[in-house]
Amino acid sequence: RRSWGRSLWASMRFSPFTPLANVLGWPAMSVPCGRTVSPAGRDMPTSVQLVGRPGSEPTLLSLAAEIEGAGA
């Protein structure tokens, strides 16, 4: 039972950019875009975050499909 401000602050510790989009009402998504190797030699997935202006969900979904298709 936290206030919205405390919830926002808590979530920003783990994901610093997505809470801002949520508060502003902007559509946003994370899209898998490949893999990389960490300094420790581990194979890790990577992604890109897409954020658009209000009402741009169709554009973001189309772009996400292109990004995922390019990685296949």
PDB file of N, CA, C, O and CB in Angstrom:
ATOM      1  N   ARG A   1       0.831  -1.179   0.000  1.00  0.00           N
ATOM      2  CA  ARG A   1       0.000   0.000   0.000  1.00  0.00           C
ATOM      3  C   ARG A   1       0.879   1.246   0.000  1.00  0.00           C
ATOM      4  O   ARG A   1       1.066   1.898   1.028  1.00  0.00           O
ATOM      5  CB  ARG A   1      -0.947  -0.004   1.207  1.00  0.00           C
ATOM      6  N   ARG A   2       1.408   1.558  -1.170  1.00  0.00           N
ATOM      7  CA  ARG A   2       2.243   2.747  -1.299  1.00  0.00           C
ATOM      8  C   ARG A   2       1.500   3.824  -2.084  1.00  0.00           C
ATOM      9  O   ARG A   2       0.557   3.542  -2.824  1.00  0.00           O
ATOM     10  CB  ARG A   2       3.584   2.402  -1.987  1.00  0.00           C
ATOM     11  N   SER A   3       1.942   5.040  -1.906  1.00  0.00           N
ATOM     12  CA  SER A   3       1.432   6.122  -2.744  1.00  0.00           C
ATOM     13  C   SER A   3       1.989   5.928  -4.155  1.00  0.00           C
ATOM     14  O   SER A   3       2.951   5.185  -4.348  1.00  0.00           O
ATOM     15  CB  SER A   3       1.826   7.533  -2.163  1.00  0.00           C
ATOM     16  N   TRP A   4       1.385   6.597  -5.139  1.00  0.00           N
ATOM     17  CA  TRP A   4       1.884   6.436  -6.506  1.00  0.00           C
ATOM     18  C   TRP A   4       3.324   6.937  -6.616  1.00  0.00           C
ATOM     19  O   TRP A   4       4.113   6.379  -7.378  1.00  0.00           O
ATOM     20  CB  TRP A   4       0.980   7.189  -7.503  1.00  0.00           C
ATOM     21  N   GLY A   5       3.671   7.979  -5.867  1.00  0.00           N
ATOM     22  CA  GLY A   5       5.041   8.498  -5.911  1.00  0.00           C
ATOM     23  C   GLY A   5       6.060   7.503  -5.370  1.00  0.00           C
ATOM     24  O   GLY A   5       7.136   7.339  -5.945  1.00  0.00           O
ATOM     25  N   ARG A   6       5.728   6.840  -4.270  1.00  0.00           N
ATOM     26  CA  ARG A   6       6.643   5.837  -3.711  1.00  0.00           C
ATOM     27  C   ARG A   6       6.755   4.630  -4.636  1.00  0.00           C
ATOM     28  O   ARG A   6       7.835   4.058  -4.788  1.00  0.00           O
ATOM     29  CB  ARG A   6       6.168   5.390  -2.315  1.00  0.00           C
ATOM     30  N   SER A   7       5.637   4.243  -5.256  1.00  0.00           N
ATOM     31  CA  SER A   7       5.672   3.122  -6.198  1.00  0.00           C
ATOM     32  C   SER A   7       6.530   3.465  -7.408  1.00  0.00           C
ATOM     33  O   SER A   7       7.315   2.642  -7.880  1.00  0.00           O
ATOM     34  CB  SER A   7       4.249   2.746  -6.646  1.00  0.00           C
ATOM     35  N   LEU A   8       6.374   4.690  -7.904  1.00  0.00           N
ATOM     36  CA  LEU A   8       7.179   5.136  -9.039  1.00  0.00           C
ATOM     37  C   LEU A   8       8.654   5.111  -8.688  1.00  0.00           C
ATOM     38  O   LEU A   8       9.467   4.592  -9.452  1.00  0.00           O
ATOM     39  CB  LEU A   8       6.764   6.543  -9.478  1.00  0.00           C
ATOM     40  N   TRP A   9       9.004   5.669  -7.536  1.00  0.00           N
ATOM     41  CA  TRP A   9      10.402   5.708  -7.116  1.00  0.00           C
ATOM     42  C   TRP A   9      10.967   4.294  -6.967  1.00  0.00           C
ATOM     43  O   TRP A   9      12.096   4.037  -7.382  1.00  0.00           O
ATOM     44  CB  TRP A   9      10.541   6.478  -5.793  1.00  0.00           C
ATOM     45  N   ALA A  10      10.203   3.383  -6.384  1.00  0.00           N
ATOM     46  CA  ALA A  10      10.667   2.004  -6.198  1.00  0.00           C
ATOM     47  C   ALA A  10      10.898   1.323  -7.535  1.00  0.00           C
ATOM     48  O   ALA A  10      11.895   0.621  -7.705  1.00  0.00           O
ATOM     49  CB  ALA A  10       9.657   1.202  -5.372  1.00  0.00           C
ATOM     50  N   SER A  11       9.992   1.520  -8.487  1.00  0.00           N
ATOM     51  CA  SER A  11      10.164   0.859  -9.786  1.00  0.00           C
ATOM     52  C   SER A  11      11.317   1.467 -10.579  1.00  0.00           C
ATOM     53  O   SER A  11      11.941   0.769 -11.379  1.00  0.00           O
ATOM     54  CB  SER A  11       8.872   0.949 -10.599  1.00  0.00           C
ATOM     55  N   MET A  12      11.614   2.742 -10.379  1.00  0.00           N
ATOM     56  CA  MET A  12      12.706   3.387 -11.106  1.00  0.00           C
ATOM     57  C   MET A  12      14.073   2.846 -10.698  1.00  0.00           C
ATOM     58  O   MET A  12      15.035   2.983 -11.455  1.00  0.00           O
ATOM     59  CB  MET A  12      12.664   4.885 -10.879  1.00  0.00           C
ATOM     60  N   ARG A  13      14.177   2.245  -9.541  1.00  0.00           N
ATOM     61  CA  ARG A  13      15.459   1.636  -9.132  1.00  0.00           C
ATOM     62  C   ARG A  13      15.804   0.457 -10.025  1.00  0.00           C
ATOM     63  O   ARG A  13      16.982   0.182 -10.253  1.00  0.00           O
ATOM     64  CB  ARG A  13      15.403   1.178  -7.659  1.00  0.00           C
ATOM     65  N   PHE A  14      14.804  -0.239 -10.530  1.00  0.00           N
ATOM     66  CA  PHE A  14      15.036  -1.450 -11.316  1.00  0.00           C
ATOM     67  C   PHE A  14      14.919  -1.200 -12.817  1.00  0.00           C
ATOM     68  O   PHE A  14      15.578  -1.873 -13.609  1.00  0.00           O
ATOM     69  CB  PHE A  14      14.057  -2.528 -10.903  1.00  0.00           C
ATOM     70  N   SER A  15      14.110  -0.265 -13.202  1.00  0.00           N
ATOM     71  CA  SER A  15      13.878   0.035 -14.614  1.00  0.00           C
ATOM     72  C   SER A  15      13.698   1.549 -14.734  1.00  0.00           C
ATOM     73  O   SER A  15      12.573   2.045 -14.670  1.00  0.00           O
ATOM     74  CB  SER A  15      12.619  -0.744 -15.177  1.00  0.00           C
ATOM     75  N   PRO A  16      14.790   2.281 -14.907  1.00  0.00           N
ATOM     76  CA  PRO A  16      14.719   3.728 -14.761  1.00  0.00           C
ATOM     77  C   PRO A  16      13.931   4.485 -15.827  1.00  0.00           C
ATOM     78  O   PRO A  16      13.530   5.621 -15.574  1.00  0.00           O
ATOM     79  CB  PRO A  16      16.069   4.251 -14.735  1.00  0.00           C
ATOM     80  N   PHE A  17      13.692   3.917 -16.996  1.00  0.00           N
ATOM     81  CA  PHE A  17      13.049   4.684 -18.063  1.00  0.00           C
ATOM     82  C   PHE A  17      11.579   4.352 -18.280  1.00  0.00           C
ATOM     83  O   PHE A  17      10.811   5.228 -18.677  1.00  0.00           O
ATOM     84  CB  PHE A  17      13.781   4.466 -19.334  1.00  0.00           C
ATOM     85  N   THR A  18      11.168   3.119 -18.032  1.00  0.00           N
ATOM     86  CA  THR A  18       9.778   2.759 -18.299  1.00  0.00           C
ATOM     87  C   THR A  18       8.770   3.453 -17.389  1.00  0.00           C
ATOM     88  O   THR A  18       7.684   3.778 -17.869  1.00  0.00           O
ATOM     89  CB  THR A  18       9.616   1.285 -18.168  1.00  0.00           C
ATOM     90  N   PRO A  19       9.053   3.706 -16.104  1.00  0.00           N
ATOM     91  CA  PRO A  19       8.054   4.397 -15.282  1.00  0.00           C
ATOM     92  C   PRO A  19       7.696   5.781 -15.822  1.00  0.00           C
ATOM     93  O   PRO A  19       6.544   6.200 -15.711  1.00  0.00           O
ATOM     94  CB  PRO A  19       8.560   4.526 -13.862  1.00  0.00           C
ATOM     95  N   LEU A  20       8.647   6.491 -16.396  1.00  0.00           N
ATOM     96  CA  LEU A  20       8.364   7.813 -16.947  1.00  0.00           C
ATOM     97  C   LEU A  20       7.331   7.706 -18.066  1.00  0.00           C
ATOM     98  O   LEU A  20       6.388   8.496 -18.112  1.00  0.00           O
ATOM     99  CB  LEU A  20       9.658   8.475 -17.469  1.00  0.00           C
ATOM    100  N   ALA A  21       7.496   6.747 -18.962  1.00  0.00           N
ATOM    101  CA  ALA A  21       6.532   6.552 -20.042  1.00  0.00           C
ATOM    102  C   ALA A  21       5.164   6.199 -19.472  1.00  0.00           C
ATOM    103  O   ALA A  21       4.145   6.673 -19.975  1.00  0.00           O
ATOM    104  CB  ALA A  21       7.011   5.451 -21.006  1.00  0.00           C
ATOM    105  N   ASN A  22       5.128   5.379 -18.438  1.00  0.00           N
ATOM    106  CA  ASN A  22       3.849   5.004 -17.826  1.00  0.00           C
ATOM    107  C   ASN A  22       3.142   6.207 -17.227  1.00  0.00           C
ATOM    108  O   ASN A  22       1.940   6.377 -17.430  1.00  0.00           O
ATOM    109  CB  ASN A  22       4.065   3.947 -16.752  1.00  0.00           C
ATOM    110  N   VAL A  23       3.862   7.042 -16.497  1.00  0.00           N
ATOM    111  CA  VAL A  23       3.261   8.207 -15.858  1.00  0.00           C
ATOM    112  C   VAL A  23       2.746   9.202 -16.900  1.00  0.00           C
ATOM    113  O   VAL A  23       1.686   9.800 -16.721  1.00  0.00           O
ATOM    114  CB  VAL A  23       4.277   8.888 -14.932  1.00  0.00           C
ATOM    115  N   LEU A  24       3.495   9.374 -17.982  1.00  0.00           N
ATOM    116  CA  LEU A  24       3.106  10.324 -19.021  1.00  0.00           C
ATOM    117  C   LEU A  24       2.036   9.776 -19.959  1.00  0.00           C
ATOM    118  O   LEU A  24       1.425  10.532 -20.714  1.00  0.00           O
ATOM    119  CB  LEU A  24       4.316  10.725 -19.821  1.00  0.00           C
ATOM    120  N   GLY A  25       1.805   8.457 -19.916  1.00  0.00           N
ATOM    121  CA  GLY A  25       0.817   7.849 -20.795  1.00  0.00           C
ATOM    122  C   GLY A  25       1.334   7.574 -22.189  1.00  0.00           C
ATOM    123  O   GLY A  25       0.546   7.394 -23.117  1.00  0.00           O
ATOM    124  N   TRP A  26       2.644   7.538 -22.352  1.00  0.00           N
ATOM    125  CA  TRP A  26       3.234   7.254 -23.656  1.00  0.00           C
ATOM    126  C   TRP A  26       3.303   5.755 -23.881  1.00  0.00           C
ATOM    127  O   TRP A  26       3.597   5.018 -22.940  1.00  0.00           O
ATOM    128  CB  TRP A  26       4.632   7.878 -23.773  1.00  0.00           C
ATOM    129  N   PRO A  27       3.045   5.279 -25.085  1.00  0.00           N
ATOM    130  CA  PRO A  27       3.221   3.863 -25.359  1.00  0.00           C
ATOM    131  C   PRO A  27       4.711   3.526 -25.398  1.00  0.00           C
ATOM    132  O   PRO A  27       5.514   4.283 -25.944  1.00  0.00           O
ATOM    133  CB  PRO A  27       2.537   3.476 -26.688  1.00  0.00           C
ATOM    134  N   ALA A  28       5.065   2.400 -24.821  1.00  0.00           N
ATOM    135  CA  ALA A  28       6.469   1.982 -24.787  1.00  0.00           C
ATOM    136  C   ALA A  28       6.535   0.469 -24.750  1.00  0.00           C
ATOM    137  O   ALA A  28       5.622  -0.194 -24.257  1.00  0.00           O
ATOM    138  CB  ALA A  28       7.210   2.593 -23.566  1.00  0.00           C
ATOM    139  N   MET A  29       7.626  -0.072 -25.276  1.00  0.00           N
ATOM    140  CA  MET A  29       7.822  -1.520 -25.249  1.00  0.00           C
ATOM    141  C   MET A  29       9.306  -1.833 -25.333  1.00  0.00           C
ATOM    142  O   MET A  29      10.093  -1.041 -25.850  1.00  0.00           O
ATOM    143  CB  MET A  29       7.055  -2.206 -26.405  1.00  0.00           C
ATOM    144  N   SER A  30       9.675  -2.992 -24.822  1.00  0.00           N
ATOM    145  CA  SER A  30      11.034  -3.516 -24.977  1.00  0.00           C
ATOM    146  C   SER A  30      10.959  -4.624 -26.008  1.00  0.00           C
ATOM    147  O   SER A  30      10.081  -5.486 -25.951  1.00  0.00           O
ATOM    148  CB  SER A  30      11.630  -4.038 -23.608  1.00  0.00           C
ATOM    149  N   VAL A  31      11.900  -4.593 -26.961  1.00  0.00           N
ATOM    150  CA  VAL A  31      11.883  -5.542 -28.070  1.00  0.00           C
ATOM    151  C   VAL A  31      13.202  -6.305 -28.097  1.00  0.00           C
ATOM    152  O   VAL A  31      14.263  -5.684 -28.150  1.00  0.00           O
ATOM    153  CB  VAL A  31      11.639  -4.816 -29.422  1.00  0.00           C
ATOM    154  N   PRO A  32      13.162  -7.640 -28.062  1.00  0.00           N
ATOM    155  CA  PRO A  32      14.396  -8.415 -28.194  1.00  0.00           C
ATOM    156  C   PRO A  32      15.075  -8.079 -29.527  1.00  0.00           C
ATOM    157  O   PRO A  32      14.412  -7.980 -30.560  1.00  0.00           O
ATOM    158  CB  PRO A  32      14.102  -9.942 -28.095  1.00  0.00           C
ATOM    159  N   CYS A  33      16.396  -7.907 -29.495  1.00  0.00           N
ATOM    160  CA  CYS A  33      17.079  -7.529 -30.751  1.00  0.00           C
ATOM    161  C   CYS A  33      18.403  -8.253 -30.958  1.00  0.00           C
ATOM    162  O   CYS A  33      19.187  -7.845 -31.814  1.00  0.00           O
ATOM    163  CB  CYS A  33      17.327  -6.035 -30.773  1.00  0.00           C
ATOM    164  N   GLY A  34      18.670  -9.287 -30.221  1.00  0.00           N
ATOM    165  CA  GLY A  34      19.899 -10.029 -30.450  1.00  0.00           C
ATOM    166  C   GLY A  34      20.505 -10.570 -29.175  1.00  0.00           C
ATOM    167  O   GLY A  34      19.846 -10.685 -28.142  1.00  0.00           O
ATOM    168  N   ARG A  35      21.767 -10.894 -29.277  1.00  0.00           N
ATOM    169  CA  ARG A  35      22.494 -11.451 -28.137  1.00  0.00           C
ATOM    170  C   ARG A  35      23.873 -10.809 -28.091  1.00  0.00           C
ATOM    171  O   ARG A  35      24.381 -10.315 -29.098  1.00  0.00           O
ATOM    172  CB  ARG A  35      22.602 -13.012 -28.234  1.00  0.00           C
ATOM    173  N   THR A  36      24.462 -10.824 -26.915  1.00  0.00           N
ATOM    174  CA  THR A  36      25.812 -10.303 -26.739  1.00  0.00           C
ATOM    175  C   THR A  36      26.536 -11.181 -25.726  1.00  0.00           C
ATOM    176  O   THR A  36      25.922 -12.020 -25.067  1.00  0.00           O
ATOM    177  CB  THR A  36      25.790  -8.809 -26.277  1.00  0.00           C
ATOM    178  N   VAL A  37      27.824 -10.984 -25.610  1.00  0.00           N
ATOM    179  CA  VAL A  37      28.621 -11.735 -24.641  1.00  0.00           C
ATOM    180  C   VAL A  37      29.067 -10.756 -23.562  1.00  0.00           C
ATOM    181  O   VAL A  37      29.640  -9.709 -23.861  1.00  0.00           O
ATOM    182  CB  VAL A  37      29.858 -12.442 -25.324  1.00  0.00           C
ATOM    183  N   SER A  38      28.801 -11.103 -22.311  1.00  0.00           N
ATOM    184  CA  SER A  38      29.177 -10.243 -21.193  1.00  0.00           C
ATOM    185  C   SER A  38      30.690 -10.291 -20.983  1.00  0.00           C
ATOM    186  O   SER A  38      31.356 -11.179 -21.515  1.00  0.00           O
ATOM    187  CB  SER A  38      28.436 -10.669 -19.903  1.00  0.00           C
ATOM    188  N   PRO A  39      31.241  -9.348 -20.215  1.00  0.00           N
ATOM    189  CA  PRO A  39      32.675  -9.395 -19.904  1.00  0.00           C
ATOM    190  C   PRO A  39      33.087 -10.713 -19.242  1.00  0.00           C
ATOM    191  O   PRO A  39      34.242 -11.128 -19.338  1.00  0.00           O
ATOM    192  CB  PRO A  39      33.046  -8.230 -18.995  1.00  0.00           C
ATOM    193  N   ALA A  40      32.130 -11.368 -18.568  1.00  0.00           N
ATOM    194  CA  ALA A  40      32.432 -12.650 -17.923  1.00  0.00           C
ATOM    195  C   ALA A  40      32.321 -13.820 -18.898  1.00  0.00           C
ATOM    196  O   ALA A  40      32.517 -14.972 -18.510  1.00  0.00           O
ATOM    197  CB  ALA A  40      31.496 -12.875 -16.740  1.00  0.00           C
ATOM    198  N   GLY A  41      32.005 -13.528 -20.169  1.00  0.00           N
ATOM    199  CA  GLY A  41      31.918 -14.579 -21.170  1.00  0.00           C
ATOM    200  C   GLY A  41      30.563 -15.252 -21.270  1.00  0.00           C
ATOM    201  O   GLY A  41      30.444 -16.296 -21.912  1.00  0.00           O
ATOM    202  N   ARG A  42      29.545 -14.685 -20.655  1.00  0.00           N
ATOM    203  CA  ARG A  42      28.211 -15.283 -20.700  1.00  0.00           C
ATOM    204  C   ARG A  42      27.418 -14.749 -21.890  1.00  0.00           C
ATOM    205  O   ARG A  42      27.457 -13.556 -22.190  1.00  0.00           O
ATOM    206  CB  ARG A  42      27.454 -15.008 -19.391  1.00  0.00           C
ATOM    207  N   ASP A  43      26.706 -15.635 -22.557  1.00  0.00           N
ATOM    208  CA  ASP A  43      25.829 -15.260 -23.652  1.00  0.00           C
ATOM    209  C   ASP A  43      24.561 -14.653 -23.062  1.00  0.00           C
ATOM    210  O   ASP A  43      23.881 -15.294 -22.261  1.00  0.00           O
ATOM    211  CB  ASP A  43      25.500 -16.487 -24.559  1.00  0.00           C
ATOM    212  N   MET A  44      24.235 -13.410 -23.456  1.00  0.00           N
ATOM    213  CA  MET A  44      23.088 -12.725 -22.861  1.00  0.00           C
ATOM    214  C   MET A  44      22.209 -12.096 -23.943  1.00  0.00           C
ATOM    215  O   MET A  44      22.713 -11.614 -24.957  1.00  0.00           O
ATOM    216  CB  MET A  44      23.562 -11.649 -21.868  1.00  0.00           C
ATOM    217  N   PRO A  45      20.897 -12.104 -23.721  1.00  0.00           N
ATOM    218  CA  PRO A  45      20.004 -11.442 -24.673  1.00  0.00           C
ATOM    219  C   PRO A  45      20.091  -9.923 -24.530  1.00  0.00           C
ATOM    220  O   PRO A  45      20.395  -9.408 -23.454  1.00  0.00           O
ATOM    221  CB  PRO A  45      18.552 -11.914 -24.467  1.00  0.00           C
ATOM    222  N   THR A  46      19.823  -9.219 -25.617  1.00  0.00           N
ATOM    223  CA  THR A  46      19.760  -7.759 -25.584  1.00  0.00           C
ATOM    224  C   THR A  46      18.395  -7.320 -26.106  1.00  0.00           C
ATOM    225  O   THR A  46      17.682  -8.084 -26.757  1.00  0.00           O
ATOM    226  CB  THR A  46      20.914  -7.122 -26.429  1.00  0.00           C
ATOM    227  N   SER A  47      18.056  -6.083 -25.805  1.00  0.00           N
ATOM    228  CA  SER A  47      16.792  -5.549 -26.290  1.00  0.00           C
ATOM    229  C   SER A  47      16.936  -4.047 -26.496  1.00  0.00           C
ATOM    230  O   SER A  47      17.913  -3.429 -26.074  1.00  0.00           O
ATOM    231  CB  SER A  47      15.637  -5.866 -25.304  1.00  0.00           C
ATOM    232  N   VAL A  48      15.942  -3.488 -27.149  1.00  0.00           N
ATOM    233  CA  VAL A  48      15.873  -2.047 -27.356  1.00  0.00           C
ATOM    234  C   VAL A  48      14.520  -1.582 -26.822  1.00  0.00           C
ATOM    235  O   VAL A  48      13.516  -2.280 -26.968  1.00  0.00           O
ATOM    236  CB  VAL A  48      16.061  -1.666 -28.881  1.00  0.00           C
ATOM    237  N   GLN A  49      14.497  -0.409 -26.207  1.00  0.00           N
ATOM    238  CA  GLN A  49      13.237   0.137 -25.717  1.00  0.00           C
ATOM    239  C   GLN A  49      12.735   1.167 -26.709  1.00  0.00           C
ATOM    240  O   GLN A  49      13.460   2.084 -27.095  1.00  0.00           O
ATOM    241  CB  GLN A  49      13.401   0.761 -24.305  1.00  0.00           C
ATOM    242  N   LEU A  50      11.482   1.002 -27.117  1.00  0.00           N
ATOM    243  CA  LEU A  50      10.842   1.941 -28.034  1.00  0.00           C
ATOM    244  C   LEU A  50       9.799   2.737 -27.258  1.00  0.00           C
ATOM    245  O   LEU A  50       9.005   2.163 -26.513  1.00  0.00           O
ATOM    246  CB  LEU A  50      10.193   1.197 -29.250  1.00  0.00           C
ATOM    247  N   VAL A  51       9.799   4.044 -27.428  1.00  0.00           N
ATOM    248  CA  VAL A  51       8.824   4.922 -26.781  1.00  0.00           C
ATOM    249  C   VAL A  51       8.282   5.846 -27.860  1.00  0.00           C
ATOM    250  O   VAL A  51       9.044   6.399 -28.653  1.00  0.00           O
ATOM    251  CB  VAL A  51       9.463   5.738 -25.582  1.00  0.00           C
ATOM    252  N   GLY A  52       6.967   6.012 -27.886  1.00  0.00           N
ATOM    253  CA  GLY A  52       6.354   6.868 -28.900  1.00  0.00           C
ATOM    254  C   GLY A  52       5.425   7.889 -28.282  1.00  0.00           C
ATOM    255  O   GLY A  52       5.136   7.858 -27.086  1.00  0.00           O
ATOM    256  N   ARG A  53       4.975   8.776 -29.111  1.00  0.00           N
ATOM    257  CA  ARG A  53       4.003   9.769 -28.645  1.00  0.00           C
ATOM    258  C   ARG A  53       2.638   9.113 -28.487  1.00  0.00           C
ATOM    259  O   ARG A  53       2.413   8.041 -29.047  1.00  0.00           O
ATOM    260  CB  ARG A  53       3.920  10.968 -29.626  1.00  0.00           C
ATOM    261  N   PRO A  54       1.732   9.718 -27.752  1.00  0.00           N
ATOM    262  CA  PRO A  54       0.402   9.135 -27.576  1.00  0.00           C
ATOM    263  C   PRO A  54      -0.259   8.828 -28.923  1.00  0.00           C
ATOM    264  O   PRO A  54      -0.240   9.645 -29.844  1.00  0.00           O
ATOM    265  CB  PRO A  54      -0.485  10.080 -26.760  1.00  0.00           C
ATOM    266  N   GLY A  55      -0.840   7.637 -29.010  1.00  0.00           N
ATOM    267  CA  GLY A  55      -1.514   7.208 -30.233  1.00  0.00           C
ATOM    268  C   GLY A  55      -0.622   6.525 -31.248  1.00  0.00           C
ATOM    269  O   GLY A  55      -1.091   6.147 -32.323  1.00  0.00           O
ATOM    270  N   SER A  56       0.655   6.357 -30.933  1.00  0.00           N
ATOM    271  CA  SER A  56       1.585   5.780 -31.910  1.00  0.00           C
ATOM    272  C   SER A  56       1.776   4.273 -31.754  1.00  0.00           C
ATOM    273  O   SER A  56       2.758   3.723 -32.253  1.00  0.00           O
ATOM    274  CB  SER A  56       2.922   6.460 -31.796  1.00  0.00           C
ATOM    275  N   GLU A  57       0.860   3.603 -31.075  1.00  0.00           N
ATOM    276  CA  GLU A  57       0.994   2.158 -30.874  1.00  0.00           C
ATOM    277  C   GLU A  57       1.141   1.381 -32.180  1.00  0.00           C
ATOM    278  O   GLU A  57       1.994   0.497 -32.252  1.00  0.00           O
ATOM    279  CB  GLU A  57      -0.201   1.637 -30.116  1.00  0.00           C
ATOM    280  N   PRO A  58       0.345   1.672 -33.226  1.00  0.00           N
ATOM    281  CA  PRO A  58       0.514   0.919 -34.480  1.00  0.00           C
ATOM    282  C   PRO A  58       1.920   1.070 -35.072  1.00  0.00           C
ATOM    283  O   PRO A  58       2.489   0.105 -35.584  1.00  0.00           O
ATOM    284  CB  PRO A  58      -0.521   1.379 -35.504  1.00  0.00           C
ATOM    285  N   THR A  59       2.469   2.269 -35.000  1.00  0.00           N
ATOM    286  CA  THR A  59       3.826   2.500 -35.510  1.00  0.00           C
ATOM    287  C   THR A  59       4.848   1.721 -34.692  1.00  0.00           C
ATOM    288  O   THR A  59       5.752   1.103 -35.254  1.00  0.00           O
ATOM    289  CB  THR A  59       4.167   4.004 -35.489  1.00  0.00           C
ATOM    290  N   LEU A  60       4.712   1.745 -33.370  1.00  0.00           N
ATOM    291  CA  LEU A  60       5.655   1.015 -32.517  1.00  0.00           C
ATOM    292  C   LEU A  60       5.575  -0.489 -32.765  1.00  0.00           C
ATOM    293  O   LEU A  60       6.604  -1.162 -32.832  1.00  0.00           O
ATOM    294  CB  LEU A  60       5.380   1.317 -31.038  1.00  0.00           C
ATOM    295  N   LEU A  61       4.364  -1.016 -32.901  1.00  0.00           N
ATOM    296  CA  LEU A  61       4.211  -2.450 -33.154  1.00  0.00           C
ATOM    297  C   LEU A  61       4.816  -2.841 -34.506  1.00  0.00           C
ATOM    298  O   LEU A  61       5.440  -3.896 -34.623  1.00  0.00           O
ATOM    299  CB  LEU A  61       2.726  -2.844 -33.108  1.00  0.00           C
ATOM    300  N   SER A  62       4.637  -2.012 -35.506  1.00  0.00           N
ATOM    301  CA  SER A  62       5.220  -2.287 -36.816  1.00  0.00           C
ATOM    302  C   SER A  62       6.755  -2.259 -36.746  1.00  0.00           C
ATOM    303  O   SER A  62       7.424  -3.133 -37.299  1.00  0.00           O
ATOM    304  CB  SER A  62       4.712  -1.262 -37.854  1.00  0.00           C
ATOM    305  N   LEU A  63       7.293  -1.265 -36.071  1.00  0.00           N
ATOM    306  CA  LEU A  63       8.744  -1.170 -35.907  1.00  0.00           C
ATOM    307  C   LEU A  63       9.289  -2.359 -35.121  1.00  0.00           C
ATOM    308  O   LEU A  63      10.341  -2.903 -35.460  1.00  0.00           O
ATOM    309  CB  LEU A  63       9.116   0.141 -35.203  1.00  0.00           C
ATOM    310  N   ALA A  64       8.577  -2.760 -34.076  1.00  0.00           N
ATOM    311  CA  ALA A  64       9.005  -3.920 -33.285  1.00  0.00           C
ATOM    312  C   ALA A  64       9.042  -5.177 -34.143  1.00  0.00           C
ATOM    313  O   ALA A  64       9.963  -5.984 -34.018  1.00  0.00           O
ATOM    314  CB  ALA A  64       8.069  -4.131 -32.084  1.00  0.00           C
ATOM    315  N   ALA A  65       8.053  -5.352 -35.009  1.00  0.00           N
ATOM    316  CA  ALA A  65       8.033  -6.524 -35.895  1.00  0.00           C
ATOM    317  C   ALA A  65       9.236  -6.504 -36.841  1.00  0.00           C
ATOM    318  O   ALA A  65       9.832  -7.549 -37.105  1.00  0.00           O
ATOM    319  CB  ALA A  65       6.715  -6.570 -36.708  1.00  0.00           C
ATOM    320  N   GLU A  66       9.594  -5.333 -37.347  1.00  0.00           N
ATOM    321  CA  GLU A  66      10.762  -5.226 -38.226  1.00  0.00           C
ATOM    322  C   GLU A  66      12.047  -5.563 -37.474  1.00  0.00           C
ATOM    323  O   GLU A  66      12.904  -6.285 -37.986  1.00  0.00           O
ATOM    324  CB  GLU A  66      10.858  -3.812 -38.822  1.00  0.00           C
ATOM    325  N   ILE A  67      12.173  -5.041 -36.267  1.00  0.00           N
ATOM    326  CA  ILE A  67      13.379  -5.310 -35.466  1.00  0.00           C
ATOM    327  C   ILE A  67      13.499  -6.803 -35.168  1.00  0.00           C
ATOM    328  O   ILE A  67      14.571  -7.387 -35.328  1.00  0.00           O
ATOM    329  CB  ILE A  67      13.350  -4.503 -34.141  1.00  0.00           C
ATOM    330  N   GLU A  68      12.401  -7.417 -34.738  1.00  0.00           N
ATOM    331  CA  GLU A  68      12.441  -8.854 -34.435  1.00  0.00           C
ATOM    332  C   GLU A  68      12.710  -9.669 -35.690  1.00  0.00           C
ATOM    333  O   GLU A  68      13.436 -10.662 -35.636  1.00  0.00           O
ATOM    334  CB  GLU A  68      11.125  -9.306 -33.791  1.00  0.00           C
ATOM    335  N   GLY A  69      12.139  -9.268 -36.815  1.00  0.00           N
ATOM    336  CA  GLY A  69      12.362  -9.978 -38.075  1.00  0.00           C
ATOM    337  C   GLY A  69      13.807  -9.891 -38.553  1.00  0.00           C
ATOM    338  O   GLY A  69      14.328 -10.837 -39.142  1.00  0.00           O
ATOM    339  N   ALA A  70      14.455  -8.749 -38.298  1.00  0.00           N
ATOM    340  CA  ALA A  70      15.849  -8.565 -38.702  1.00  0.00           C
ATOM    341  C   ALA A  70      16.781  -9.455 -37.887  1.00  0.00           C
ATOM    342  O   ALA A  70      17.849  -9.840 -38.365  1.00  0.00           O
ATOM    343  CB  ALA A  70      16.259  -7.096 -38.550  1.00  0.00           C
ATOM    344  N   GLY A  71      16.387  -9.779 -36.673  1.00  0.00           N
ATOM    345  CA  GLY A  71      17.221 -10.611 -35.813  1.00  0.00           C
ATOM    346  C   GLY A  71      17.039 -12.093 -36.033  1.00  0.00           C
ATOM    347  O   GLY A  71      17.811 -12.899 -35.514  1.00  0.00           O
ATOM    348  N   ALA A  72      16.025 -12.462 -36.796  1.00  0.00           N
ATOM    349  CA  ALA A  72      15.731 -13.896 -36.997  1.00  0.00           C
ATOM    350  C   ALA A  72      16.669 -14.523 -37.994  1.00  0.00           C
ATOM    351  O   ALA A  72      16.561 -15.716 -38.278  1.00  0.00           O
ATOM    352  CB  ALA A  72      14.297 -14.091 -37.463  1.00  0.00           C
TER     353      ALA A  72
END
